[in-house]
Amino acid sequence: MLFLGIFIMGWATYFYLRVNLGAGPRDGLMEVLVKKSNMPVWLIRSIIEGSVLIIRYFLGGP
């Protein structure tokens, strides 16, 4: 069962990377904010992830 799961995840990752879907919404937002604000990537990424964490908490997420 473990090997089947690893095999399926490997193929899924291959197909995801192969079609060049690009960055996700948070990655795209991070790129725009870094270019507009000239702040370091780590700070922008931390702010985005922290705000997502706070929003998830107040919405009752895990």
VOGU-3710 file (C-alpha; in Angstrom, 3 decimals, decimal comma):
1> mlflgifimg> 0,000/0,000/0,000  2,820/2,388/0,855  4,619/1,761/-2,423  1,406/2,223/-4,377  0,868/5,595/-2,672  4,441/6,678/-3,398  4,051/5,608/-7,024  0,782/7,527/-7,453  2,198/10,666/-5,809  5,278/10,449/-8,036
11> watyfylrvn> 3,178/10,284/-11,190  0,907/13,087/-9,994  3,925/15,304/-9,295  5,387/14,474/-12,690  2,207/15,456/-14,508  1,778/18,638/-12,438  5,296/19,795/-13,222  5,131/18,674/-16,840  2,175/20,895/-17,835  3,816/24,094/-16,490
21> lgagprdglm> 0,802/25,362/-14,570  2,907/28,052/-12,943  2,746/29,472/-9,465  -0,245/29,128/-7,192  -2,268/32,107/-5,962  -0,176/32,742/-2,861  3,055/32,446/-4,837  1,773/34,896/-7,429  0,698/37,343/-4,725  4,118/37,026/-3,114
31> evlvkksnmp> 5,897/37,808/-6,385  3,779/40,914/-6,995  4,183/42,229/-3,455  7,963/41,698/-3,523  8,262/43,615/-6,801  5,966/46,463/-5,679  7,278/46,909/-2,143  10,991/46,029/-2,525  10,767/44,080/0,733  12,581/40,755/1,195
41> vwlirsiieg> 10,856/37,577/0,038  11,016/35,957/3,479  9,144/38,864/5,065  6,387/38,974/2,443  5,991/35,187/2,555  5,820/35,245/6,362  3,134/37,945/6,311  1,049/36,020/3,760  1,347/32,695/5,603  0,658/34,360/8,965
51> svliiryflg> -2,462/36,071/7,678  -3,701/32,793/6,178  -3,124/31,097/9,535  -5,093/33,780/11,398  -7,959/33,690/8,895  -8,121/29,884/9,122  -8,289/30,084/12,898  -11,186/32,550/12,928  -13,071/30,566/10,303  -12,791/27,445/12,466
61> gp> -10,281/25,577/10,320  -7,861/22,955/11,611
//
